[in-house]
Amino acid sequence: MVLAKDGVTIKEIVRRTGHSRGLVRQVLRGQRNDVFRSRESSLEPYLEWLDAQWAAGKRNGTELWRRLRTQGFRGSRRVVSEWATRRKRADKADAESLTRIPSARTIARLLTTSRDNLTKSETVTIAAIESGVPLLVTARGIIADFHLMIRRKSENQLASWIDRACDSLVSSFGNGVAKDIQAVRAAIVSPWSNGQTEGQITKLKLVKRQMYGRGKLDLLQARLIGAT
């Protein structure tokens, strides 16, 4: 609706949203207003009560369903049993993951993942890492500052960032940035990108693989230039 209000054509709205032309027309004409409405689970109003019961040790799906009916729930026993089964599996997975020592790759992923996207066991693991290896917390902050510097194009912070990185656990990365500082600085301040070049290279490699790597220059030229 916002796109249409801004004068965007139906064809362009279809291209941007991926929905069919008929659906877009129905929405714009007011014939459909429930397209993007998410379906709410019948347990949604009772999830807080179920969590409290689960924390109190009541884990039987049938018993939870009987208790839930006294709260006004009108759904079937199967709905509650499936919720209890999923909850048991999640708790079991969390318990198993807590007993394993994570690999270096897993730790790196957890340290660079948003806290909102971590599971219960991953949050506990991160807390243990932060208390046991504070240098990793510093390294995570340095990497986050590098991403922020790139997004904000803050080239004036590059020199101080290199000094911090070279004195941390990511010193190899900091030294690499220092060696190619001119290229890194250009990447921060320049609006240009080599994305188009990389895309053409990927396309060329794809065509060669389609011909089992046997394509000569004349055939590759005919396929690529002819396609464009």
C-alpha positions in Angstrom: 0.0 0.0 0.0 2.9 2.4 0.7 4.5 1.6 -2.6 1.3 2.3 -4.4 0.8 5.5 -2.6 4.3 6.6 -3.7 3.3 6.0 -7.4 5.0 2.6 -7.9 3.3 0.6 -10.6 1.7 -2.8 -9.9 4.3 -4.5 -12.1 7.1 -3.0 -10.0 5.3 -3.9 -6.7 5.1 -7.5 -8.0 8.8 -7.5 -8.7 9.8 -6.1 -5.3 7.5 -8.2 -3.2 7.5 -11.5 -5.1 3.7 -11.8 -4.8 1.4 -12.5 -7.8 -0.2 -9.7 -9.8 -3.7 -10.9 -8.8 -2.9 -10.8 -5.1 -1.4 -7.3 -5.4 -4.4 -6.1 -7.2 -6.7 -7.5 -4.5 -4.8 -5.9 -1.7 -4.7 -2.5 -3.5 -8.5 -2.7 -4.1 -9.2 -3.5 -0.5 -10.4 -7.0 -1.3 -7.8 -8.7 0.8 -6.5 -7.5 4.2 -5.4 -10.7 5.8 -2.5 -11.6 3.6 0.3 -10.8 5.9 -1.5 -11.6 9.2 0.3 -14.3 11.1 -1.7 -17.1 12.6 -1.7 -17.0 16.4 -1.4 -20.3 18.3 -4.3 -21.2 20.5 -1.7 -21.6 23.3 -0.5 -18.0 22.9 -2.5 -16.5 25.8 -1.5 -19.4 28.1 2.3 -19.6 27.4 3.3 -17.7 30.5 1.2 -20.0 32.7 2.6 -23.0 30.9 6.2 -21.8 31.5 5.5 -21.4 35.2 4.0 -24.9 35.4 7.0 -26.3 33.5 9.5 -24.6 35.9 7.6 -26.0 38.8 8.3 -29.6 37.5 4.9 -30.4 35.9 6.0 -31.9 32.6 3.1 -34.3 31.7 1.3 -33.1 28.6 -2.1 -34.6 29.6 -2.0 -33.3 33.1 -1.0 -29.8 31.8 -4.0 -30.0 29.4 -6.4 -30.8 32.2 -5.1 -28.0 34.3 -5.2 -25.6 31.3 -8.9 -26.3 30.7 -9.6 -24.9 34.2 -7.9 -21.7 32.9 -10.4 -21.4 30.0 -8.4 -23.3 27.3 -10.7 -24.8 24.7 -8.1 -26.5 22.5 -7.4 -30.2 22.2 -5.0 -32.3 24.3 -2.8 -32.9 21.2 -1.9 -29.2 21.1 -0.6 -29.2 24.7 1.1 -32.6 24.3 3.0 -31.4 21.2 4.1 -28.3 23.1 5.4 -30.4 26.0 7.2 -32.7 23.6 9.0 -29.7 21.9 9.8 -28.3 25.2 11.4 -31.6 26.4 13.5 -31.8 23.3 14.7 -28.2 23.6 15.7 -28.8 27.3 17.5 -32.0 26.4 19.4 -30.4 23.6 20.4 -27.5 25.9 21.6 -30.0 28.5 23.6 -32.0 26.0 25.2 -28.9 24.5 26.3 -27.7 28.0 28.3 -30.9 28.6 30.4 -30.5 25.5 33.4 -28.2 25.2 32.7 -26.0 22.1 35.2 -25.8 19.3 37.1 -22.6 18.5 34.9 -22.2 15.4 31.7 -22.5 17.6 33.1 -20.0 20.1 33.8 -17.5 17.3 30.3 -17.9 16.0 28.7 -17.4 19.4 30.8 -14.4 20.1 29.7 -12.7 16.9 26.0 -13.6 17.1 23.4 -11.2 18.5 22.4 -12.1 22.0 18.7 -12.1 20.9 19.5 -15.1 18.6 21.2 -17.3 21.2 19.6 -20.3 22.9 19.6 -20.8 26.6 22.6 -23.2 26.5 24.5 -20.8 24.2 23.9 -17.9 26.5 25.2 -20.0 29.5 28.3 -20.9 27.4 28.9 -17.3 26.4 28.7 -16.3 30.1 31.3 -18.9 31.1 33.6 -17.8 28.3 33.3 -14.2 29.2 34.1 -14.9 32.9 37.0 -17.3 32.1 38.6 -15.6 29.1 38.1 -11.8 29.3 40.5 -11.3 26.4 37.9 -12.9 24.1 35.4 -10.2 25.1 37.9 -7.5 24.2 38.5 -9.2 20.8 34.8 -9.4 20.2 34.5 -5.6 20.9 37.4 -4.9 18.5 35.8 -6.9 15.7 32.4 -5.2 16.3 34.1 -1.8 16.2 35.7 -2.7 12.8 32.3 -3.6 11.4 30.8 -0.4 12.7 33.7 1.6 11.3 33.1 0.1 7.8 29.3 0.7 8.0 29.7 4.3 9.1 32.7 5.0 6.9 34.7 6.4 9.8 38.1 6.4 8.2 39.6 8.6 10.9 39.2 5.8 13.4 41.3 3.3 11.4 44.7 4.1 12.9 43.6 3.9 16.5 41.7 0.7 15.7 44.8 -0.9 14.3 46.7 -0.1 17.5 44.1 -1.8 19.6 43.8 -4.8 17.3 47.6 -5.4 17.2 47.6 -5.7 21.0 44.8 -8.2 21.2 43.9 -11.8 20.3 43.1 -10.6 16.7 46.6 -9.2 16.2 47.1 -11.2 13.0 44.0 -9.6 11.5 45.2 -6.1 12.7 48.6 -6.7 11.2 47.0 -7.7 7.9 44.9 -4.5 7.9 48.0 -2.4 8.7 49.9 -3.9 5.7 47.1 -3.1 3.3 46.1 0.1 5.0 45.8 2.0 1.8 43.4 -0.6 0.3 41.4 -0.7 3.5 41.2 3.0 3.7 40.0 3.2 0.1 37.4 0.5 0.9 36.0 2.6 3.7 35.8 6.0 2.0 35.3 5.0 -1.7 31.7 4.5 -2.9 32.9 2.0 -5.6 32.6 -1.8 -5.3 34.1 -4.7 -7.2 30.8 -6.6 -6.9 30.1 -6.3 -10.7 33.5 -7.7 -11.5 33.2 -10.6 -9.1 29.7 -11.4 -10.5 31.1 -11.6 -14.1 33.9 -13.9 -12.9 31.3 -16.1 -11.2 29.2 -16.2 -14.4 32.3 -17.1 -16.5 33.2 -20.0 -14.1 29.6 -21.3 -14.2 29.6 -21.4 -18.0 33.0 -23.2 -18.0 31.7 -25.8 -15.5 28.6 -26.3 -17.7 30.9 -27.3 -20.5 33.0 -29.5 -18.1 35.8 -27.0 -18.2 36.5 -27.7 -21.9 35.3 -24.3 -23.3 37.8 -22.5 -25.4 38.1 -18.7 -25.6 36.1 -18.5 -28.9 33.2 -20.6 -27.5 33.2 -18.8 -24.1 33.2 -15.4 -26.0 30.3 -16.5 -28.1 28.2 -17.7 -25.1 29.0 -14.8 -22.8 28.8 -11.9 -25.3 25.9 -13.4 -27.1 24.0 -13.7 -23.8 24.6 -10.1 -22.9 
